[in-house]
C-alpha cells in the first residue's frame, strides 16, 4: 500500500482497552491508533478525516491529563444529526478510537465491556463533538478551525476540472498534491489550540442515539 509519508509522521493515539486485555487481543490491553487507521476506515484522506482524528486525540489528552485513556469508557456526542453534513465520517473516526458505538454496538460480556448506546447525534452543544468520561462525568467539547489552514488557491479550480473530467494527468496530480498538502499541514498543527478548539462541557448532553 503506497500512501503519503506524512501519514506515518502524524501523532498516534494510545488507549487501554479492557476488552482487548480480557480476550488477549493485546497482552497488556494497550491499543495504538494512527492516522493511517483513520484513512483506511474512511477510505480517503481529507481535512474532515484529519480533523476528526485530531479532535478525538486532543479531547482525550485533555480529559485524561497524562493518563492513558480507557477505550469503551467514553461517550461521544455530535452536534449534527447523523445524516447531516460530515457527521457520519466524524463519528466513524471517533468510534474507531474511543469504541463508542450506537445501538448496534457491542453488547458486552456478563455486564462488562459494553460499547453500545455511547454514540449520539443532534446535541445542543457549543461545538462539533463532545467527549465525556463515564467514570468521572467530565466532558469537553472539541471543534476544528479548518480555516486556520486554508486550501491553496489553485486547488479549487483544479478540483472542478478533475471532477468534470477536463483535467490533464498533470493537473490531476497537482490537485491531489495540494489536497494532501493541506491535510499534512492540519496534522502538523495537532497541538495548536487555534486549530483544534476545546471548551468545557457543562451538564449532561441531550441528544438522539445513533
C-alpha positions in Angstrom: 0.0 0.0 0.0 1.5 3.3 -1.1 0.5 6.5 0.6 1.9 9.9 1.5 4.8 9.6 4.0 3.3 12.2 6.3 0.6 9.7 7.4 3.3 7.9 9.4 4.6 11.1 10.9 1.2 12.1 12.3 0.8 11.8 16.1 -0.5 8.4 17.4 -3.2 7.7 20.0 -2.6 5.0 22.6 -5.5 3.7 24.8 -6.1 0.9 27.2 -8.9 -1.4 26.1 -10.1 -3.7 28.9 -11.9 -5.9 26.4 -8.7 -6.3 24.4 -6.8 -7.3 27.6 -9.6 -9.7 28.7 -9.7 -11.6 25.4 -6.0 -11.5 24.9 -6.0 -9.5 21.7 -3.1 -7.5 23.1 -1.1 -8.7 26.0 -1.3 -5.5 28.0 -4.5 -4.2 26.7 -2.8 -1.2 25.0 -4.1 -0.4 21.6 -2.4 2.2 19.3 -4.3 4.1 16.5 -2.7 6.0 13.7 -3.9 8.5 11.1 -3.4 5.7 8.6 -6.0 3.7 10.5 -8.5 6.5 10.2 -7.7 6.8 6.4 -8.3 3.1 5.9 -11.6 3.3 7.8 -12.8 6.3 5.8 -11.3 5.1 2.5 -9.7 8.5 1.9 -7.6 11.3 3.5 -9.2 14.7 3.8 -9.5 17.6 6.2 -12.6 16.1 7.7 -10.9 12.8 8.5 -7.8 14.5 9.8 -9.9 16.9 11.8 -12.0 14.1 13.4 -8.8 12.3 14.3 -7.2 15.4 15.8 -10.3 16.5 17.7 -10.5 13.0 19.3 -6.8 13.0 20.2 -6.8 16.4 21.7 -10.1 15.8 23.7 -8.7 12.6 25.1 -5.4 14.2 26.1 -7.4 16.9 27.9 -9.7 14.5 29.7 -7.0 12.1 30.9 -4.2 14.6 31.6 -1.2 12.3 31.0 -3.1 9.1 31.9 -3.8 6.5 29.3 -7.4 6.9 28.0 -9.7 3.9 28.5 -11.3 2.7 25.3 -15.0 1.9 25.8 -15.4 4.2 28.7 -16.1 7.4 26.7 -19.4 8.8 25.5 -19.3 10.6 22.1 -22.0 13.2 21.2 -22.1 15.2 18.0 -24.0 18.5 17.4 -25.1 17.5 13.8 -27.7 14.9 13.1 -26.4 11.6 11.8 -27.4 12.3 8.2 -26.2 15.9 8.2 -23.0 17.2 6.6 -19.9 15.2 7.6 -21.3 13.9 10.9 -21.1 10.3 9.8 -17.4 10.5 8.9 -16.5 12.3 12.1 -18.5 9.8 14.2 -16.8 6.9 12.5 -13.3 8.1 13.3 -14.3 8.9 16.9 -15.8 5.5 17.2 -12.7 3.8 15.8 -10.6 5.4 18.5 -12.9 5.5 21.5 -15.0 2.4 20.9 -18.2 4.5 21.5 -21.0 3.0 19.3 -24.7 3.4 18.7 -27.4 0.9 19.3 -25.7 -1.7 17.0 -22.5 -1.7 19.1 -21.1 -4.5 21.2 -23.5 -5.6 24.0 -20.7 -6.7 26.4 -20.0 -9.8 28.3 -21.8 -10.5 31.6 -22.4 -6.8 32.1 -18.9 -5.7 31.2 -17.2 -4.2 28.2 -20.4 -2.8 26.7 -19.9 -0.3 23.8 -23.4 0.3 22.5 -25.5 3.5 23.1 -22.4 5.6 23.7 -22.6 7.5 20.4 -25.3 10.1 19.9 -26.2 12.9 17.4 -28.1 16.2 17.4 -27.0 17.6 20.7 -27.3 21.2 21.7 -23.6 21.8 22.3 -21.4 24.8 21.6 -19.1 22.9 19.2 -18.8 19.9 16.9 -18.3 17.0 19.2 -18.4 16.2 22.9 -16.4 13.6 24.7 -17.4 12.5 28.2 -15.6 10.2 30.6 -18.1 7.7 32.0 -16.1 7.2 35.2 -15.9 10.8 36.2 -18.6 12.5 34.2 -16.0 15.1 33.0 -16.6 16.3 29.4 -15.0 18.5 26.8 -16.3 19.9 23.5 -14.0 19.9 20.5 -14.2 21.9 17.3 -12.0 22.2 14.2 -11.0 25.6 12.9 -10.0 24.4 9.4 -9.9 28.0 8.2 -6.6 28.3 10.1 -5.1 26.1 7.4 -6.7 27.3 4.2 -6.8 25.3 0.9 -4.3 26.5 -1.7 -5.9 29.0 -4.2 -5.1 26.7 -7.1 -6.8 23.6 -5.6 -10.4 24.6 -6.0 -10.3 25.3 -9.8 -8.3 22.2 -10.3 -10.9 20.2 -8.2 -13.6 21.4 -10.6 -11.5 20.4 -13.6 -10.8 17.0 -12.2 -14.4 16.5 -11.2 -15.6 17.5 -14.7 -13.2 15.2 -16.4 -11.4 18.1 -18.0 -8.1 18.0 -16.2 -4.9 16.7 -17.7 -2.9 14.0 -15.8 -0.5 16.7 -14.6 -3.4 18.8 -13.3 -5.0 15.9 -11.6 -1.7 15.0 -9.9 -1.2 18.6 -8.8 -4.7 18.7 -7.3 -4.0 15.6 -5.3 -0.7 17.0 -4.1 -2.3 20.3 -3.0 -5.2 18.5 -1.3 -2.9 16.2 0.7 -0.6 19.1 1.5 -3.5 20.8 3.3 -4.1 17.6 5.3 -0.4 17.4 6.2 -0.5 21.0 7.4 -3.5 20.2 9.6 -1.8 17.2 11.1 1.3 19.4 11.7 -1.0 21.6 13.9 -2.2 18.8 16.0 -1.3 20.6 19.3 -2.3 24.1 18.0 -5.1 25.4 20.2 -6.1 27.7 17.3 -6.8 24.8 15.1 -8.4 22.3 17.5 -10.5 24.3 19.9 -11.6 22.9 23.2 -14.3 24.3 25.5 -15.6 22.9 28.8 -18.7 20.8 28.7 -21.3 21.7 31.4 -24.1 19.3 32.3 -25.3 16.2 30.5 -25.5 16.2 26.7 -29.1 15.7 25.4 -29.1 14.0 22.0 -30.6 11.3 19.9 -28.9 7.9 19.9 -27.2 6.6 16.8 
